[in-house]
Amino acid sequence: MQIFAADIGGTKIKYGISDEKGNFAWTKETDTESKKGGSYIIRKLETIIEDYPTINAISLSTAGQVNHKDGYIIYANENIPQYTGMRIKDILEKKFQVPVVVENDVNAAIIGEKNFGDAAKYDNFIFLTFGTGIGGGIVIDSQLYRGVNKVAGEFGHIITHPNGLSCSCGNSGCYERYASTTALLKEAQKVNSQCTNGEKLFEEINNGDRELLGILDNWCQEVVVGLINVVHIFNPEAIVIGGGIMEQKLAVRKVSEKVKELVMPSFANVKIIKSSLGNKAGLYGVISLQEL
Ligand SMILES: [Zn+2]
């Protein structure tokens, strides 16, 4: 079986061809050009898929809230204009005459971690990804918990600072305004304008910049506040954390130590581990959806 898999993110579309066991022949990526809107993105995807006429199925992961049963976008924010309501499954099944599955990118990443990553050994874990915002998902008894409206796991909008910074969701003081990568880099740039990405920040820290190390410590504290709430609510075996900054062992170690120190003793055996599949987790995840 040849599956065309793609992960449509706000900045990149990653795609590749795999068999049903997640053995990718190759993967590539291209710019999403998301500001051109939902219809443009779907046309772009169609043009890519047309180059592979022998595929048997299409598996997609995408930014936005997704109705995975019917394969359409429930809601997408201003990062991808005119994407809300896009009936991706219907459009692509009509055009290519193969089965199409569509899943939200964070859910796809969790399914990837569960089926192909280090999280495979856990039946109960929480996945959190720290990027532009903070996304997450919940696995209970080996099943993805979706919630009644299929949008569970909006960890970025738990409130950690009442009356704090205003957020795109309409509330104030949301977790992602303080603990996302965006929040970290914003603070870092106040000290060193070159810290526009995580790699540069850690390069400066490794070169001995104490002030930036202090900013990293403060940010880890913000991350920890959210994780403590999550651990106390779910009592998971593990929290799997992803996102570029969490590729850095230093960040994961600081967060892990602090969480274990601050949670109630009966929760302290929780493991904090980094995502083992990194930014490919979503691509792996959608492959296993095709088997269901
Ligand atoms: Zn919010």
Residues whose N, C-alpha, C, O or C-beta is under 5 A from the ligand:
A	BS01	ZN	G156 H157 C167 S168 C169 N171 C174
